[in-house]
């Protein structure tokens, strides 16, 4: 019964992370794009820091409470894919005069997803290693 509740919490946490990452990626990406016109660099930096902190905390929580033994491998593969996509330089192809805003949106959204996925993946990987060691 408790495990079913934890799975519900985990699902809602994932939905919350995706919504936060997309919405705040669009907002902060827009702020970065027009930082020289309306927003100071400190406003952008502060917004980015707060959103990143929230997503890292959510990643830690999800890492501790959510993934069942059968879901470890799919979660870690998905996390690795998201982290690689977020850290790749492919998005720089969008950075030119007409596509600057799209570049900033994509970069910020993926950065926020990585901020969530990385701590969750580390915690889940360590939990998985500890479980394998106990099984021996």
Secondary structure as GFF3:
##gff-version 3
##sequence-region A 1 136
A	DSSP	alpha_helix	2	33	.	.	.	ID=ss1
A	DSSP	alpha_helix	41	65	.	.	.	ID=ss2
A	DSSP	three_ten_helix	69	71	.	.	.	ID=ss3
A	DSSP	alpha_helix	72	87	.	.	.	ID=ss4
A	DSSP	three_ten_helix	90	94	.	.	.	ID=ss5
A	DSSP	alpha_helix	100	135	.	.	.	ID=ss6
###
